[in-house]
């Protein structure tokens, strides 16, 4: 076995490991609210989320193409050490934030680790502004929409329907609706997040073959979807506790509004090829729903911890990606 082939195989294993970790790290995105409102048991929620993460991952490749083509210049990304360094950096950050119970962004960890590794290999000129700007656009707009859209949707539902019902009736009506919204959230999560791994593996394959691949191979799509599904099946209980129980007290109508809003935003971003953070969107949606109950109902101290993880992800992963890139260049 040649050295380049061995490196390629190691990168594929690392990429699927990242996808697996992404699955259990971000499980909370899809199921925290439905577990917190007791609409689903943890086992039911994880099983549904695992299945629909896989289904969602099979529905498109626009985000994967952004990752594989538009973050680092092809001549730099063609170095397998760059791809490997980015993966190691993203995995380290994901495991650290999982251990701390912080719902950080796996997506931005990977993208900005790739930026850091690219800078280590070729300086800032190696970075493609198009893809980075697209990612930053998603970073800014998706949490903002995630906060505002649930507020508008909640007031609309209250005005049209819920104000005419007793609280017990509202809960009974929205329990099955929240199962649907949780399923949609899991589907949209798979559709956006698994594509990052598809993009990384496609990038590595192109580097090994010496050319840019125009399409994501079918086996890469299937492998990435499966890895994320398996990771989701293991759950991420530390983050579930933070997302579902520590930000705001949720009822089925709250979970439905938060999940439907977040899933719609994520699904739209996937179709546009924008790598957004499902963590950012659903966290913002939960906070947005919480503010409709009253500003003091949101536990802003916990929200502040989540926000700090968002802020530190970008510079930390750029620096960590650069460090891993420098180490990789020694070999």
Secondary structure, DSSP 4 states (H G I P E B T S, - for coil): --HHHHHHHHHHHHHHHHHHHHHHHHHHHHHHHHHHTTSS-HHHHHHHHHHHHHHHHTS--HHHHHHHHSSB-HHHHTSHHHHHHHHHHHHHHHHHHHHTT----HHHHHHHHHHHHHHHHH-GGGB-HHHHHHHHHHHHHHHHHHHHHHHHHHHHHHHHTGGGS-HHHHHHHHHHHHHHHHHHHHHHHHHHHHHHHHHHHHHHHHHHHTS--SS--HHHHHHHHHHHHHHHHH--HHHHHHHHHSS----HHHHHHHHHHHHHHHHHHHHTT----HHHHHHHHHHHHHHTT-GGGS-HHHHHHHHHHHHHHHHHHHHHHHHHHHHHTT-
